[in-house]
Amino acid sequence: MPRRLIPVLSLISAVILLVMLNFTTPVGVGPLGVLVFFTTFYMLMYGLAMLIVRAFAKVLGDNVGKKQYLYGAVLAFGPMILLMLAPSLGVLNPAALGLMAVFVALGCFLVKCKL
């Protein structure tokens, strides 16, 4: 994967998110707009997660390979879980944060065991 592709897509998704949050409402944008919101939010979180994974890889002296991209994908899903839990629970309590951490840890464990 090209080295500059992920940061550029994250920047574009951040701009799209800012525009959506400032000029639309969930009711006004409809189901397709909600899908675009969640997709762009995931792309933004994936870019931030890859930044974290690359920093850890640099500290450990590894090259960024296929496994690091998968770790980034799993870590990016954590904020998505929180974003989906917040409206359903009404408030984010420690149990919800713990559940998110368990799912992310399980995903990282699966990546570690699979590859």
BELZIVEN-V965432 format. One record per residue. OMEGA is omega in whole degrees, -180 to 180 (NA if undefined). Layout:
omega={OMEGA OMEGA}
//
This chain:
omega={-179 -173 -176 -175 -177 177 179 178 177 178 178 180 176 178 179 178 179 178 -179 -178 -178 -172 -178 172 179 180 -177 -175 177 -176 180 177 176 176 177 179 -178 179 -180 176 178 179 177 179 177 177 178 178 178 175 178 -179 178 178 177 179 179 179 -179 178 179 170 177 -178 -176 -178 -180 176 178 175 177 179 179 -180 180 -180 179 176 177 177 179 180 179 180 -174 180 -177 179 -178 179 177 179 -179 178 178 177 177 178 177 180 178 -180 178 178 177 177 178 177 179 177 -179 -177 -175 -175 NA}
//
